Amino acid sequence: MKHMKKHGILNSDVAKLAADLGHTDRVCIGDLGLPVPVGVPKIDLALKRGLPSFQDVLGMYLEHVVIEKVILAEEIKTANPDQLAAILTQLDDTVAVEYVSHEELKALNKSVKAVIRTGEDTPYSNIILQSGVTI
């Protein structure tokens, strides 16, 4: 008899990604318009505009992965302050927050383990999460 997971991340690609991360590995959670660099795996969760939301995916990810640093686009401060406030609310006090230009964030995505695409349709709803360590 096959068993389905009852708890945690149900998407098999995201669950495997989270389980395989090492210290300082990076993953991007992005909105529906974020380009994914050639060669970087894309885990596409988008069903339609707004589903799933960036906050839903970020919240689930943060429940299962230790994060030591996040990188956000500087532009989110003025173009999407409500999203920024919601992001900062979800982060532990120990998480470092770095801001770079949106262009630099897109360039940094060339070295992430994967980009998780959400259905989010608000500007600059993208974050790079750097894994921490539990020991």
C-alpha positions as CSV (number, residue, x, y, z in Angstrom):
1,M,0.0,0.0,0.0
2,K,1.3,3.4,-0.9
3,H,1.2,6.1,1.7
4,M,0.7,9.8,1.1
5,K,2.4,12.4,3.2
6,K,0.0,14.1,5.6
7,H,2.2,16.9,6.8
8,G,5.0,19.2,5.6
9,I,5.7,20.0,2.0
10,L,3.5,17.9,-0.3
11,N,5.1,19.0,-3.6
12,S,7.7,16.3,-4.3
13,D,10.1,18.6,-6.1
14,V,10.1,21.2,-3.3
15,A,10.3,18.5,-0.6
16,K,13.3,17.0,-2.3
17,L,15.0,20.4,-2.8
18,A,14.5,21.2,0.9
19,A,15.9,17.9,2.0
20,D,19.0,18.1,-0.2
21,L,20.1,21.6,0.8
22,G,23.4,22.2,2.4
23,H,24.7,25.1,4.5
24,T,24.8,28.3,2.4
25,D,22.9,26.8,-0.6
26,R,20.5,29.3,-2.1
27,V,16.9,29.0,-3.4
28,C,14.8,31.7,-5.0
29,I,11.0,32.0,-4.5
30,G,9.7,34.2,-7.2
31,D,6.6,35.8,-8.7
32,L,5.1,34.7,-11.9
33,G,7.2,37.1,-14.1
34,L,10.7,36.4,-12.7
35,P,12.9,35.0,-15.5
36,V,14.7,31.7,-14.7
37,P,18.3,31.6,-15.9
38,V,19.2,28.8,-18.4
39,G,20.4,25.7,-16.6
40,V,18.7,26.6,-13.3
41,P,15.9,24.2,-12.3
42,K,12.4,25.8,-12.1
43,I,9.8,24.3,-9.9
44,D,6.6,25.9,-11.2
45,L,3.8,26.0,-8.6
46,A,1.8,28.7,-10.4
47,L,-1.8,27.7,-11.1
48,K,-3.2,31.1,-12.0
49,R,-2.6,34.7,-11.1
50,G,-2.3,34.9,-7.3
51,L,-2.3,31.1,-6.7
52,P,-0.4,30.1,-4.9
53,S,0.6,33.4,-3.3
54,F,4.2,34.3,-2.6
55,Q,3.4,34.5,1.1
56,D,1.9,31.0,1.2
57,V,4.9,29.4,-0.5
58,L,7.4,31.5,1.6
59,G,5.6,30.5,4.8
60,M,5.7,26.8,4.0
61,Y,9.3,26.9,3.0
62,L,10.3,28.8,6.2
63,E,8.6,26.1,8.3
64,H,10.9,23.5,6.9
65,V,14.3,25.1,6.1
66,V,16.7,26.9,8.4
67,I,17.5,30.3,6.8
68,E,20.5,32.4,7.7
69,K,20.2,35.2,5.1
70,V,17.7,36.5,2.5
71,I,18.3,38.7,-0.4
72,L,15.6,41.1,-1.7
73,A,15.4,43.7,-4.5
74,E,15.9,47.2,-3.2
75,E,12.9,48.2,-5.3
76,I,10.5,46.3,-3.1
77,K,10.8,49.0,-0.5
78,T,9.0,51.6,-2.6
79,A,7.1,49.4,-5.2
80,N,5.7,46.8,-2.8
81,P,6.0,47.9,0.8
82,D,3.2,45.7,2.0
83,Q,4.8,42.6,0.6
84,L,8.1,43.6,2.2
85,A,6.4,44.1,5.6
86,A,4.8,40.7,5.3
87,I,8.2,39.1,4.4
88,L,10.0,40.7,7.3
89,T,7.3,39.5,9.7
90,Q,7.8,35.9,8.7
91,L,11.6,36.0,9.3
92,D,13.3,35.2,12.5
93,D,15.4,37.9,14.2
94,T,18.5,35.9,13.4
95,V,18.0,36.1,9.6
96,A,20.2,38.7,7.9
97,V,18.4,40.8,5.2
98,E,20.4,42.1,2.2
99,Y,19.1,44.4,-0.5
100,V,20.4,44.5,-4.0
101,S,19.1,45.9,-7.3
102,H,16.5,43.8,-9.1
103,E,19.0,43.3,-11.9
104,E,21.6,42.0,-9.4
105,L,19.0,39.7,-7.8
106,K,18.3,38.2,-11.3
107,A,22.0,37.8,-11.9
108,L,22.4,36.0,-8.5
109,N,19.7,33.5,-9.6
110,K,22.3,32.0,-11.9
111,S,23.8,30.2,-8.9
112,V,20.7,29.2,-7.0
113,K,19.8,25.5,-6.6
114,A,16.3,26.2,-8.0
115,V,13.7,28.9,-8.6
116,I,10.3,28.2,-7.1
117,R,7.7,30.0,-9.2
118,T,4.5,31.2,-7.5
119,G,1.4,32.7,-9.0
120,E,2.2,36.0,-7.3
121,D,1.4,39.0,-9.5
122,T,2.7,41.9,-7.4
123,P,5.9,43.7,-8.2
124,Y,9.3,42.5,-6.9
125,S,7.9,39.6,-5.0
126,N,11.1,37.6,-5.2
127,I,13.5,36.4,-2.5
128,I,16.7,34.5,-2.4
129,L,17.0,32.4,0.7
130,Q,20.3,31.2,1.9
131,S,20.2,28.0,4.0
132,G,21.6,28.0,7.5
133,V,22.5,25.0,9.6
134,T,20.8,23.3,12.5
135,I,24.0,22.4,14.5
